[in-house]
């Protein structure tokens, strides 16, 4: 069984939330079958709902945070690559 990596997208603006979520989903879709891990994307428009999930220990070790700006989708991908490289390679 592949180890699971949870990716949380927390953005109250639905447009930007979808933009970031889709950018991550598309950039990992084609290589995911070759990976030694499973990426699971989660999207939250309400930060309180996300905090409840985190506090319930559903998600553990959210190592990176990306501040929303024009580079957010690209930064998400870079941080994801760094996280995977540090944890699994």
PyMOL Python script that loads the backbone (N, CA, C, O; Angstrom):
from pymol import cmd

cmd.read_pdbstr("""\
ATOM      1  N   UNK A   1       0.837  -1.193   0.000  1.00  0.00           N
ATOM      2  CA  UNK A   1       0.000   0.000   0.000  1.00  0.00           C
ATOM      3  C   UNK A   1       0.880   1.254   0.000  1.00  0.00           C
ATOM      4  O   UNK A   1       1.853   1.343   0.748  1.00  0.00           O
ATOM      5  N   UNK A   2       0.530   2.192  -0.828  1.00  0.00           N
ATOM      6  CA  UNK A   2       1.293   3.432  -0.926  1.00  0.00           C
ATOM      7  C   UNK A   2       1.048   4.315   0.292  1.00  0.00           C
ATOM      8  O   UNK A   2      -0.058   4.359   0.831  1.00  0.00           O
ATOM      9  N   UNK A   3       2.100   5.022   0.717  1.00  0.00           N
ATOM     10  CA  UNK A   3       1.945   5.989   1.795  1.00  0.00           C
ATOM     11  C   UNK A   3       1.174   7.186   1.258  1.00  0.00           C
ATOM     12  O   UNK A   3       1.378   7.612   0.121  1.00  0.00           O
ATOM     13  N   UNK A   4       0.289   7.722   2.085  1.00  0.00           N
ATOM     14  CA  UNK A   4      -0.592   8.805   1.653  1.00  0.00           C
ATOM     15  C   UNK A   4      -0.034  10.155   2.095  1.00  0.00           C
ATOM     16  O   UNK A   4       0.411  10.316   3.231  1.00  0.00           O
ATOM     17  N   UNK A   5      -0.065  11.113   1.187  1.00  0.00           N
ATOM     18  CA  UNK A   5       0.280  12.504   1.484  1.00  0.00           C
ATOM     19  C   UNK A   5      -0.974  13.330   1.290  1.00  0.00           C
ATOM     20  O   UNK A   5      -1.516  13.393   0.186  1.00  0.00           O
ATOM     21  N   UNK A   6      -1.441  13.964   2.357  1.00  0.00           N
ATOM     22  CA  UNK A   6      -2.603  14.850   2.277  1.00  0.00           C
ATOM     23  C   UNK A   6      -2.143  16.248   1.915  1.00  0.00           C
ATOM     24  O   UNK A   6      -1.213  16.785   2.515  1.00  0.00           O
ATOM     25  N   UNK A   7      -2.799  16.824   0.936  1.00  0.00           N
ATOM     26  CA  UNK A   7      -2.515  18.196   0.513  1.00  0.00           C
ATOM     27  C   UNK A   7      -3.772  19.010   0.777  1.00  0.00           C
ATOM     28  O   UNK A   7      -4.844  18.708   0.251  1.00  0.00           O
ATOM     29  N   UNK A   8      -3.628  20.048   1.600  1.00  0.00           N
ATOM     30  CA  UNK A   8      -4.768  20.886   1.963  1.00  0.00           C
ATOM     31  C   UNK A   8      -4.671  22.214   1.234  1.00  0.00           C
ATOM     32  O   UNK A   8      -3.662  22.912   1.324  1.00  0.00           O
ATOM     33  N   UNK A   9      -5.711  22.550   0.523  1.00  0.00           N
ATOM     34  CA  UNK A   9      -5.832  23.859  -0.117  1.00  0.00           C
ATOM     35  C   UNK A   9      -6.879  24.617   0.682  1.00  0.00           C
ATOM     36  O   UNK A   9      -8.050  24.239   0.708  1.00  0.00           O
ATOM     37  N   UNK A  10      -6.441  25.703   1.341  1.00  0.00           N
ATOM     38  CA  UNK A  10      -7.339  26.504   2.170  1.00  0.00           C
ATOM     39  C   UNK A  10      -7.360  27.914   1.605  1.00  0.00           C
ATOM     40  O   UNK A  10      -6.379  28.650   1.710  1.00  0.00           O
ATOM     41  N   UNK A  11      -8.469  28.279   1.014  1.00  0.00           N
ATOM     42  CA  UNK A  11      -8.621  29.595   0.383  1.00  0.00           C
ATOM     43  C   UNK A  11     -10.092  29.947   0.375  1.00  0.00           C
ATOM     44  O   UNK A  11     -10.911  29.176  -0.125  1.00  0.00           O
ATOM     45  N   UNK A  12     -10.440  31.103   0.924  1.00  0.00           N
ATOM     46  CA  UNK A  12     -11.855  31.473   1.040  1.00  0.00           C
ATOM     47  C   UNK A  12     -12.457  31.973  -0.275  1.00  0.00           C
ATOM     48  O   UNK A  12     -13.678  32.018  -0.422  1.00  0.00           O
ATOM     49  N   UNK A  13     -11.614  32.341  -1.216  1.00  0.00           N
ATOM     50  CA  UNK A  13     -12.112  32.754  -2.525  1.00  0.00           C
ATOM     51  C   UNK A  13     -12.219  31.503  -3.396  1.00  0.00           C
ATOM     52  O   UNK A  13     -11.216  30.854  -3.693  1.00  0.00           O
ATOM     53  N   UNK A  14     -13.428  31.177  -3.796  1.00  0.00           N
ATOM     54  CA  UNK A  14     -13.658  29.933  -4.523  1.00  0.00           C
ATOM     55  C   UNK A  14     -12.869  29.862  -5.830  1.00  0.00           C
ATOM     56  O   UNK A  14     -12.386  28.795  -6.207  1.00  0.00           O
ATOM     57  N   UNK A  15     -12.740  30.992  -6.515  1.00  0.00           N
ATOM     58  CA  UNK A  15     -11.994  31.017  -7.771  1.00  0.00           C
ATOM     59  C   UNK A  15     -10.534  30.621  -7.546  1.00  0.00           C
ATOM     60  O   UNK A  15     -10.015  29.736  -8.226  1.00  0.00           O
ATOM     61  N   UNK A  16      -9.872  31.281  -6.588  1.00  0.00           N
ATOM     62  CA  UNK A  16      -8.471  30.982  -6.314  1.00  0.00           C
ATOM     63  C   UNK A  16      -8.298  29.589  -5.719  1.00  0.00           C
ATOM     64  O   UNK A  16      -7.306  28.914  -5.993  1.00  0.00           O
ATOM     65  N   UNK A  17      -9.245  29.163  -4.918  1.00  0.00           N
ATOM     66  CA  UNK A  17      -9.204  27.823  -4.360  1.00  0.00           C
ATOM     67  C   UNK A  17      -9.185  26.792  -5.487  1.00  0.00           C
ATOM     68  O   UNK A  17      -8.361  25.878  -5.492  1.00  0.00           O
ATOM     69  N   UNK A  18     -10.105  26.953  -6.442  1.00  0.00           N
ATOM     70  CA  UNK A  18     -10.162  26.037  -7.580  1.00  0.00           C
ATOM     71  C   UNK A  18      -8.911  26.124  -8.444  1.00  0.00           C
ATOM     72  O   UNK A  18      -8.428  25.108  -8.943  1.00  0.00           O
ATOM     73  N   UNK A  19      -8.387  27.328  -8.621  1.00  0.00           N
ATOM     74  CA  UNK A  19      -7.186  27.526  -9.426  1.00  0.00           C
ATOM     75  C   UNK A  19      -6.009  26.752  -8.828  1.00  0.00           C
ATOM     76  O   UNK A  19      -5.318  26.024  -9.541  1.00  0.00           O
ATOM     77  N   UNK A  20      -5.783  26.907  -7.542  1.00  0.00           N
ATOM     78  CA  UNK A  20      -4.675  26.222  -6.877  1.00  0.00           C
ATOM     79  C   UNK A  20      -4.905  24.717  -6.873  1.00  0.00           C
ATOM     80  O   UNK A  20      -4.003  23.941  -7.190  1.00  0.00           O
ATOM     81  N   UNK A  21      -6.116  24.312  -6.513  1.00  0.00           N
ATOM     82  CA  UNK A  21      -6.448  22.887  -6.454  1.00  0.00           C
ATOM     83  C   UNK A  21      -6.231  22.219  -7.815  1.00  0.00           C
ATOM     84  O   UNK A  21      -5.610  21.160  -7.903  1.00  0.00           O
ATOM     85  N   UNK A  22      -6.745  22.844  -8.867  1.00  0.00           N
ATOM     86  CA  UNK A  22      -6.614  22.279 -10.213  1.00  0.00           C
ATOM     87  C   UNK A  22      -5.167  22.269 -10.703  1.00  0.00           C
ATOM     88  O   UNK A  22      -4.747  21.331 -11.381  1.00  0.00           O
ATOM     89  N   UNK A  23      -4.403  23.311 -10.361  1.00  0.00           N
ATOM     90  CA  UNK A  23      -2.990  23.347 -10.758  1.00  0.00           C
ATOM     91  C   UNK A  23      -2.226  22.189 -10.124  1.00  0.00           C
ATOM     92  O   UNK A  23      -1.412  21.545 -10.785  1.00  0.00           O
ATOM     93  N   UNK A  24      -2.483  21.927  -8.856  1.00  0.00           N
ATOM     94  CA  UNK A  24      -1.830  20.798  -8.188  1.00  0.00           C
ATOM     95  C   UNK A  24      -2.298  19.469  -8.764  1.00  0.00           C
ATOM     96  O   UNK A  24      -1.495  18.567  -9.003  1.00  0.00           O
ATOM     97  N   UNK A  25      -3.585  19.359  -8.981  1.00  0.00           N
ATOM     98  CA  UNK A  25      -4.145  18.113  -9.493  1.00  0.00           C
ATOM     99  C   UNK A  25      -3.592  17.788 -10.881  1.00  0.00           C
ATOM    100  O   UNK A  25      -3.224  16.644 -11.150  1.00  0.00           O
ATOM    101  N   UNK A  26      -3.534  18.771 -11.746  1.00  0.00           N
ATOM    102  CA  UNK A  26      -3.042  18.546 -13.102  1.00  0.00           C
ATOM    103  C   UNK A  26      -1.554  18.247 -13.128  1.00  0.00           C
ATOM    104  O   UNK A  26      -1.101  17.429 -13.929  1.00  0.00           O
ATOM    105  N   UNK A  27      -0.787  18.900 -12.261  1.00  0.00           N
ATOM    106  CA  UNK A  27       0.662  18.708 -12.301  1.00  0.00           C
ATOM    107  C   UNK A  27       1.079  17.359 -11.750  1.00  0.00           C
ATOM    108  O   UNK A  27       2.178  16.893 -12.052  1.00  0.00           O
ATOM    109  N   UNK A  28       0.246  16.720 -10.960  1.00  0.00           N
ATOM    110  CA  UNK A  28       0.614  15.428 -10.384  1.00  0.00           C
ATOM    111  C   UNK A  28      -0.152  14.263 -11.010  1.00  0.00           C
ATOM    112  O   UNK A  28       0.192  13.104 -10.774  1.00  0.00           O
ATOM    113  N   UNK A  29      -1.163  14.548 -11.788  1.00  0.00           N
ATOM    114  CA  UNK A  29      -2.027  13.496 -12.323  1.00  0.00           C
ATOM    115  C   UNK A  29      -1.268  12.457 -13.163  1.00  0.00           C
ATOM    116  O   UNK A  29      -1.487  11.256 -13.005  1.00  0.00           O
ATOM    117  N   UNK A  30      -0.394  12.907 -14.037  1.00  0.00           N
ATOM    118  CA  UNK A  30       0.251  12.008 -14.979  1.00  0.00           C
ATOM    119  C   UNK A  30       1.358  11.158 -14.365  1.00  0.00           C
ATOM    120  O   UNK A  30       1.661  10.078 -14.874  1.00  0.00           O
ATOM    121  N   UNK A  31       1.964  11.627 -13.281  1.00  0.00           N
ATOM    122  CA  UNK A  31       3.082  10.885 -12.690  1.00  0.00           C
ATOM    123  C   UNK A  31       2.677  10.087 -11.454  1.00  0.00           C
ATOM    124  O   UNK A  31       3.489   9.331 -10.921  1.00  0.00           O
ATOM    125  N   UNK A  32       1.456  10.237 -10.996  1.00  0.00           N
ATOM    126  CA  UNK A  32       1.053   9.625  -9.735  1.00  0.00           C
ATOM    127  C   UNK A  32       1.129   8.095  -9.767  1.00  0.00           C
ATOM    128  O   UNK A  32       1.432   7.492  -8.737  1.00  0.00           O
ATOM    129  N   UNK A  33       0.872   7.459 -10.883  1.00  0.00           N
ATOM    130  CA  UNK A  33       0.926   5.995 -10.955  1.00  0.00           C
ATOM    131  C   UNK A  33       2.342   5.468 -10.745  1.00  0.00           C
ATOM    132  O   UNK A  33       2.515   4.343 -10.276  1.00  0.00           O
ATOM    133  N   UNK A  34       3.346   6.255 -11.083  1.00  0.00           N
ATOM    134  CA  UNK A  34       4.740   5.842 -10.933  1.00  0.00           C
ATOM    135  C   UNK A  34       5.285   6.129  -9.538  1.00  0.00           C
ATOM    136  O   UNK A  34       6.359   5.643  -9.184  1.00  0.00           O
ATOM    137  N   UNK A  35       4.565   6.907  -8.749  1.00  0.00           N
ATOM    138  CA  UNK A  35       5.047   7.332  -7.444  1.00  0.00           C
ATOM    139  C   UNK A  35       4.943   6.221  -6.405  1.00  0.00           C
ATOM    140  O   UNK A  35       4.152   5.287  -6.540  1.00  0.00           O
ATOM    141  N   UNK A  36       5.759   6.350  -5.372  1.00  0.00           N
ATOM    142  CA  UNK A  36       5.730   5.413  -4.261  1.00  0.00           C
ATOM    143  C   UNK A  36       4.732   5.859  -3.190  1.00  0.00           C
ATOM    144  O   UNK A  36       4.680   5.271  -2.110  1.00  0.00           O
ATOM    145  N   UNK A  37       3.968   6.861  -3.472  1.00  0.00           N
ATOM    146  CA  UNK A  37       3.034   7.434  -2.520  1.00  0.00           C
ATOM    147  C   UNK A  37       1.778   7.859  -3.255  1.00  0.00           C
ATOM    148  O   UNK A  37       1.753   7.965  -4.482  1.00  0.00           O
ATOM    149  N   UNK A  38       0.741   8.098  -2.475  1.00  0.00           N
ATOM    150  CA  UNK A  38      -0.543   8.531  -3.031  1.00  0.00           C
ATOM    151  C   UNK A  38      -0.810   9.960  -2.566  1.00  0.00           C
ATOM    152  O   UNK A  38      -0.785  10.241  -1.368  1.00  0.00           O
ATOM    153  N   UNK A  39      -1.059  10.843  -3.495  1.00  0.00           N
ATOM    154  CA  UNK A  39      -1.401  12.226  -3.164  1.00  0.00           C
ATOM    155  C   UNK A  39      -2.912  12.348  -3.060  1.00  0.00           C
ATOM    156  O   UNK A  39      -3.641  11.947  -3.966  1.00  0.00           O
ATOM    157  N   UNK A  40      -3.377  12.907  -1.943  1.00  0.00           N
ATOM    158  CA  UNK A  40      -4.806  13.108  -1.735  1.00  0.00           C
ATOM    159  C   UNK A  40      -5.029  14.600  -1.521  1.00  0.00           C
ATOM    160  O   UNK A  40      -4.575  15.167  -0.528  1.00  0.00           O
ATOM    161  N   UNK A  41      -5.727  15.226  -2.454  1.00  0.00           N
ATOM    162  CA  UNK A  41      -5.984  16.665  -2.386  1.00  0.00           C
ATOM    163  C   UNK A  41      -7.290  16.932  -1.652  1.00  0.00           C
ATOM    164  O   UNK A  41      -8.297  16.265  -1.889  1.00  0.00           O
ATOM    165  N   UNK A  42      -7.261  17.915  -0.759  1.00  0.00           N
ATOM    166  CA  UNK A  42      -8.449  18.344  -0.023  1.00  0.00           C
ATOM    167  C   UNK A  42      -8.588  19.853  -0.197  1.00  0.00           C
ATOM    168  O   UNK A  42      -7.602  20.586  -0.116  1.00  0.00           O
ATOM    169  N   UNK A  43      -9.793  20.305  -0.434  1.00  0.00           N
ATOM    170  CA  UNK A  43     -10.042  21.724  -0.666  1.00  0.00           C
ATOM    171  C   UNK A  43     -10.979  22.262   0.399  1.00  0.00           C
ATOM    172  O   UNK A  43     -12.012  21.660   0.692  1.00  0.00           O
ATOM    173  N   UNK A  44     -10.612  23.404   0.981  1.00  0.00           N
ATOM    174  CA  UNK A  44     -11.429  24.055   1.996  1.00  0.00           C
ATOM    175  C   UNK A  44     -11.616  25.524   1.636  1.00  0.00           C
ATOM    176  O   UNK A  44     -10.646  26.243   1.393  1.00  0.00           O
ATOM    177  N   UNK A  45     -12.860  25.957   1.605  1.00  0.00           N
ATOM    178  CA  UNK A  45     -13.169  27.367   1.413  1.00  0.00           C
ATOM    179  C   UNK A  45     -13.355  28.042   2.770  1.00  0.00           C
ATOM    180  O   UNK A  45     -13.173  29.252   2.902  1.00  0.00           O
ATOM    181  N   UNK A  46     -13.713  27.262   3.760  1.00  0.00           N
ATOM    182  CA  UNK A  46     -13.924  27.752   5.115  1.00  0.00           C
ATOM    183  C   UNK A  46     -12.757  27.290   5.987  1.00  0.00           C
ATOM    184  O   UNK A  46     -12.589  26.092   6.215  1.00  0.00           O
ATOM    185  N   UNK A  47     -11.955  28.233   6.473  1.00  0.00           N
ATOM    186  CA  UNK A  47     -10.777  27.868   7.257  1.00  0.00           C
ATOM    187  C   UNK A  47     -11.146  27.208   8.587  1.00  0.00           C
ATOM    188  O   UNK A  47     -10.382  26.396   9.108  1.00  0.00           O
ATOM    189  N   UNK A  48     -12.306  27.551   9.135  1.00  0.00           N
ATOM    190  CA  UNK A  48     -12.737  26.921  10.386  1.00  0.00           C
ATOM    191  C   UNK A  48     -12.966  25.420  10.191  1.00  0.00           C
ATOM    192  O   UNK A  48     -12.631  24.622  11.066  1.00  0.00           O
ATOM    193  N   UNK A  49     -13.527  25.041   9.062  1.00  0.00           N
ATOM    194  CA  UNK A  49     -13.725  23.613   8.763  1.00  0.00           C
ATOM    195  C   UNK A  49     -12.383  22.898   8.638  1.00  0.00           C
ATOM    196  O   UNK A  49     -12.223  21.773   9.112  1.00  0.00           O
ATOM    197  N   UNK A  50     -11.438  23.550   8.006  1.00  0.00           N
ATOM    198  CA  UNK A  50     -10.113  22.965   7.871  1.00  0.00           C
ATOM    199  C   UNK A  50      -9.469  22.793   9.249  1.00  0.00           C
ATOM    200  O   UNK A  50      -8.896  21.743   9.538  1.00  0.00           O
ATOM    201  N   UNK A  51      -9.561  23.805  10.086  1.00  0.00           N
ATOM    202  CA  UNK A  51      -8.978  23.724  11.433  1.00  0.00           C
ATOM    203  C   UNK A  51      -9.620  22.604  12.243  1.00  0.00           C
ATOM    204  O   UNK A  51      -8.934  21.921  13.004  1.00  0.00           O
ATOM    205  N   UNK A  52     -10.907  22.411  12.091  1.00  0.00           N
ATOM    206  CA  UNK A  52     -11.580  21.313  12.795  1.00  0.00           C
ATOM    207  C   UNK A  52     -11.009  19.968  12.350  1.00  0.00           C
ATOM    208  O   UNK A  52     -10.783  19.084  13.176  1.00  0.00           O
ATOM    209  N   UNK A  53     -10.779  19.815  11.062  1.00  0.00           N
ATOM    210  CA  UNK A  53     -10.198  18.564  10.552  1.00  0.00           C
ATOM    211  C   UNK A  53      -8.781  18.366  11.088  1.00  0.00           C
ATOM    212  O   UNK A  53      -8.408  17.264  11.491  1.00  0.00           O
ATOM    213  N   UNK A  54      -7.999  19.442  11.089  1.00  0.00           N
ATOM    214  CA  UNK A  54      -6.627  19.347  11.587  1.00  0.00           C
ATOM    215  C   UNK A  54      -6.629  19.005  13.072  1.00  0.00           C
ATOM    216  O   UNK A  54      -5.880  18.131  13.509  1.00  0.00           O
ATOM    217  N   UNK A  55      -7.460  19.685  13.845  1.00  0.00           N
ATOM    218  CA  UNK A  55      -7.532  19.433  15.281  1.00  0.00           C
ATOM    219  C   UNK A  55      -8.044  18.035  15.608  1.00  0.00           C
ATOM    220  O   UNK A  55      -7.718  17.489  16.662  1.00  0.00           O
ATOM    221  N   UNK A  56      -8.833  17.455  14.728  1.00  0.00           N
ATOM    222  CA  UNK A  56      -9.340  16.098  14.953  1.00  0.00           C
ATOM    223  C   UNK A  56      -8.276  15.047  14.626  1.00  0.00           C
ATOM    224  O   UNK A  56      -8.518  13.849  14.773  1.00  0.00           O
ATOM    225  N   UNK A  57      -7.104  15.497  14.185  1.00  0.00           N
ATOM    226  CA  UNK A  57      -5.974  14.631  13.845  1.00  0.00           C
ATOM    227  C   UNK A  57      -6.212  13.798  12.594  1.00  0.00           C
ATOM    228  O   UNK A  57      -5.550  12.780  12.393  1.00  0.00           O
ATOM    229  N   UNK A  58      -7.153  14.220  11.750  1.00  0.00           N
ATOM    230  CA  UNK A  58      -7.351  13.548  10.472  1.00  0.00           C
ATOM    231  C   UNK A  58      -6.103  13.758   9.600  1.00  0.00           C
ATOM    232  O   UNK A  58      -5.664  12.850   8.895  1.00  0.00           O
ATOM    233  N   UNK A  59      -5.554  14.953   9.665  1.00  0.00           N
ATOM    234  CA  UNK A  59      -4.341  15.284   8.935  1.00  0.00           C
ATOM    235  C   UNK A  59      -3.226  15.513   9.944  1.00  0.00           C
ATOM    236  O   UNK A  59      -3.429  16.159  10.972  1.00  0.00           O
ATOM    237  N   UNK A  60      -2.052  14.981   9.645  1.00  0.00           N
ATOM    238  CA  UNK A  60      -0.905  15.148  10.535  1.00  0.00           C
ATOM    239  C   UNK A  60       0.253  15.701   9.717  1.00  0.00           C
ATOM    240  O   UNK A  60       0.415  15.357   8.546  1.00  0.00           O
ATOM    241  N   UNK A  61       1.071  16.574  10.347  1.00  0.00           N
ATOM    242  CA  UNK A  61       2.281  17.144   9.738  1.00  0.00           C
ATOM    243  C   UNK A  61       1.948  17.979   8.488  1.00  0.00           C
ATOM    244  O   UNK A  61       2.356  17.582   7.397  1.00  0.00           O
ATOM    245  N   UNK A  62       1.245  19.091   8.581  1.00  0.00           N
ATOM    246  CA  UNK A  62       1.156  20.040   7.471  1.00  0.00           C
ATOM    247  C   UNK A  62       2.401  20.908   7.501  1.00  0.00           C
ATOM    248  O   UNK A  62       2.427  21.940   8.172  1.00  0.00           O
ATOM    249  N   UNK A  63       3.470  20.479   6.752  1.00  0.00           N
ATOM    250  CA  UNK A  63       4.800  21.068   6.856  1.00  0.00           C
ATOM    251  C   UNK A  63       4.940  22.402   6.133  1.00  0.00           C
ATOM    252  O   UNK A  63       5.829  23.183   6.473  1.00  0.00           O
ATOM    253  N   UNK A  64       4.099  22.685   5.157  1.00  0.00           N
ATOM    254  CA  UNK A  64       4.278  23.886   4.353  1.00  0.00           C
ATOM    255  C   UNK A  64       3.011  24.724   4.334  1.00  0.00           C
ATOM    256  O   UNK A  64       1.896  24.212   4.442  1.00  0.00           O
ATOM    257  N   UNK A  65       3.214  26.009   4.194  1.00  0.00           N
ATOM    258  CA  UNK A  65       2.103  26.945   4.058  1.00  0.00           C
ATOM    259  C   UNK A  65       2.464  27.902   2.929  1.00  0.00           C
ATOM    260  O   UNK A  65       3.599  28.370   2.851  1.00  0.00           O
ATOM    261  N   UNK A  66       1.523  28.189   2.071  1.00  0.00           N
ATOM    262  CA  UNK A  66       1.756  29.096   0.950  1.00  0.00           C
ATOM    263  C   UNK A  66       0.798  30.270   1.073  1.00  0.00           C
ATOM    264  O   UNK A  66      -0.414  30.080   1.176  1.00  0.00           O
ATOM    265  N   UNK A  67       1.331  31.461   1.063  1.00  0.00           N
ATOM    266  CA  UNK A  67       0.521  32.672   1.096  1.00  0.00           C
ATOM    267  C   UNK A  67       0.007  32.939  -0.312  1.00  0.00           C
ATOM    268  O   UNK A  67       0.745  32.805  -1.289  1.00  0.00           O
ATOM    269  N   UNK A  68      -1.251  33.313  -0.407  1.00  0.00           N
ATOM    270  CA  UNK A  68      -1.861  33.543  -1.715  1.00  0.00           C
ATOM    271  C   UNK A  68      -1.305  34.807  -2.366  1.00  0.00           C
ATOM    272  O   UNK A  68      -1.353  35.897  -1.796  1.00  0.00           O
ATOM    273  N   UNK A  69      -0.794  34.634  -3.540  1.00  0.00           N
ATOM    274  CA  UNK A  69      -0.420  35.735  -4.419  1.00  0.00           C
ATOM    275  C   UNK A  69      -0.385  35.161  -5.833  1.00  0.00           C
ATOM    276  O   UNK A  69      -0.851  34.043  -6.051  1.00  0.00           O
ATOM    277  N   UNK A  70       0.145  35.887  -6.774  1.00  0.00           N
ATOM    278  CA  UNK A  70       0.117  35.413  -8.160  1.00  0.00           C
ATOM    279  C   UNK A  70       0.974  34.171  -8.379  1.00  0.00           C
ATOM    280  O   UNK A  70       0.809  33.465  -9.374  1.00  0.00           O
ATOM    281  N   UNK A  71       1.890  33.907  -7.448  1.00  0.00           N
ATOM    282  CA  UNK A  71       2.773  32.754  -7.594  1.00  0.00           C
ATOM    283  C   UNK A  71       2.320  31.544  -6.786  1.00  0.00           C
ATOM    284  O   UNK A  71       3.019  30.531  -6.762  1.00  0.00           O
ATOM    285  N   UNK A  72       1.178  31.622  -6.128  1.00  0.00           N
ATOM    286  CA  UNK A  72       0.722  30.546  -5.238  1.00  0.00           C
ATOM    287  C   UNK A  72       0.639  29.183  -5.929  1.00  0.00           C
ATOM    288  O   UNK A  72       1.156  28.211  -5.377  1.00  0.00           O
ATOM    289  N   UNK A  73       0.018  29.058  -7.101  1.00  0.00           N
ATOM    290  CA  UNK A  73      -0.027  27.720  -7.719  1.00  0.00           C
ATOM    291  C   UNK A  73       1.364  27.142  -7.996  1.00  0.00           C
ATOM    292  O   UNK A  73       1.599  25.955  -7.766  1.00  0.00           O
ATOM    293  N   UNK A  74       2.271  27.964  -8.481  1.00  0.00           N
ATOM    294  CA  UNK A  74       3.630  27.488  -8.768  1.00  0.00           C
ATOM    295  C   UNK A  74       4.361  27.133  -7.471  1.00  0.00           C
ATOM    296  O   UNK A  74       5.063  26.124  -7.415  1.00  0.00           O
ATOM    297  N   UNK A  75       4.202  27.951  -6.435  1.00  0.00           N
ATOM    298  CA  UNK A  75       4.847  27.662  -5.149  1.00  0.00           C
ATOM    299  C   UNK A  75       4.323  26.376  -4.536  1.00  0.00           C
ATOM    300  O   UNK A  75       5.085  25.613  -3.943  1.00  0.00           O
ATOM    301  N   UNK A  76       3.030  26.133  -4.674  1.00  0.00           N
ATOM    302  CA  UNK A  76       2.459  24.883  -4.160  1.00  0.00           C
ATOM    303  C   UNK A  76       3.151  23.694  -4.795  1.00  0.00           C
ATOM    304  O   UNK A  76       3.494  22.730  -4.110  1.00  0.00           O
ATOM    305  N   UNK A  77       3.354  23.756  -6.072  1.00  0.00           N
ATOM    306  CA  UNK A  77       4.016  22.644  -6.783  1.00  0.00           C
ATOM    307  C   UNK A  77       5.463  22.491  -6.336  1.00  0.00           C
ATOM    308  O   UNK A  77       5.924  21.368  -6.130  1.00  0.00           O
ATOM    309  N   UNK A  78       6.188  23.591  -6.181  1.00  0.00           N
ATOM    310  CA  UNK A  78       7.580  23.535  -5.740  1.00  0.00           C
ATOM    311  C   UNK A  78       7.672  22.960  -4.333  1.00  0.00           C
ATOM    312  O   UNK A  78       8.506  22.094  -4.071  1.00  0.00           O
ATOM    313  N   UNK A  79       6.818  23.436  -3.422  1.00  0.00           N
ATOM    314  CA  UNK A  79       6.840  22.927  -2.052  1.00  0.00           C
ATOM    315  C   UNK A  79       6.458  21.453  -2.004  1.00  0.00           C
ATOM    316  O   UNK A  79       7.018  20.695  -1.212  1.00  0.00           O
ATOM    317  N   UNK A  80       5.526  21.047  -2.830  1.00  0.00           N
ATOM    318  CA  UNK A  80       5.151  19.637  -2.874  1.00  0.00           C
ATOM    319  C   UNK A  80       6.338  18.794  -3.331  1.00  0.00           C
ATOM    320  O   UNK A  80       6.608  17.743  -2.750  1.00  0.00           O
ATOM    321  N   UNK A  81       7.041  19.237  -4.353  1.00  0.00           N
ATOM    322  CA  UNK A  81       8.229  18.518  -4.815  1.00  0.00           C
ATOM    323  C   UNK A  81       9.285  18.426  -3.715  1.00  0.00           C
ATOM    324  O   UNK A  81       9.890  17.372  -3.522  1.00  0.00           O
ATOM    325  N   UNK A  82       9.510  19.530  -2.992  1.00  0.00           N
ATOM    326  CA  UNK A  82      10.491  19.532  -1.906  1.00  0.00           C
ATOM    327  C   UNK A  82      10.077  18.594  -0.796  1.00  0.00           C
ATOM    328  O   UNK A  82      10.906  17.856  -0.264  1.00  0.00           O
ATOM    329  N   UNK A  83       8.811  18.612  -0.439  1.00  0.00           N
ATOM    330  CA  UNK A  83       8.308  17.740   0.620  1.00  0.00           C
ATOM    331  C   UNK A  83       8.509  16.272   0.250  1.00  0.00           C
ATOM    332  O   UNK A  83       8.982  15.479   1.065  1.00  0.00           O
ATOM    333  N   UNK A  84       8.153  15.922  -0.966  1.00  0.00           N
ATOM    334  CA  UNK A  84       8.288  14.540  -1.414  1.00  0.00           C
ATOM    335  C   UNK A  84       9.758  14.136  -1.441  1.00  0.00           C
ATOM    336  O   UNK A  84      10.106  13.036  -1.010  1.00  0.00           O
ATOM    337  N   UNK A  85      10.606  15.001  -1.934  1.00  0.00           N
ATOM    338  CA  UNK A  85      12.032  14.694  -2.004  1.00  0.00           C
ATOM    339  C   UNK A  85      12.627  14.488  -0.610  1.00  0.00           C
ATOM    340  O   UNK A  85      13.424  13.572  -0.406  1.00  0.00           O
ATOM    341  N   UNK A  86      12.250  15.326   0.339  1.00  0.00           N
ATOM    342  CA  UNK A  86      12.773  15.220   1.708  1.00  0.00           C
ATOM    343  C   UNK A  86      12.235  14.021   2.458  1.00  0.00           C
ATOM    344  O   UNK A  86      12.951  13.438   3.272  1.00  0.00           O
ATOM    345  N   UNK A  87      11.005  13.639   2.212  1.00  0.00           N
ATOM    346  CA  UNK A  87      10.360  12.565   2.974  1.00  0.00           C
ATOM    347  C   UNK A  87      10.510  11.191   2.351  1.00  0.00           C
ATOM    348  O   UNK A  87      10.570  10.196   3.074  1.00  0.00           O
ATOM    349  N   UNK A  88      10.572  11.109   1.038  1.00  0.00           N
ATOM    350  CA  UNK A  88      10.441   9.820   0.385  1.00  0.00           C
ATOM    351  C   UNK A  88      11.596   9.427  -0.524  1.00  0.00           C
ATOM    352  O   UNK A  88      11.685   8.263  -0.914  1.00  0.00           O
ATOM    353  N   UNK A  89      12.466  10.333  -0.869  1.00  0.00           N
ATOM    354  CA  UNK A  89      13.541   9.968  -1.812  1.00  0.00           C
ATOM    355  C   UNK A  89      14.878   9.877  -1.123  1.00  0.00           C
ATOM    356  O   UNK A  89      15.885   9.583  -1.766  1.00  0.00           O
TER     357      UNK A  89
END
""", "prot")
cmd.dss("prot")
cmd.show_as("cartoon", "prot")
cmd.util.cbc("prot")
cmd.orient("prot")
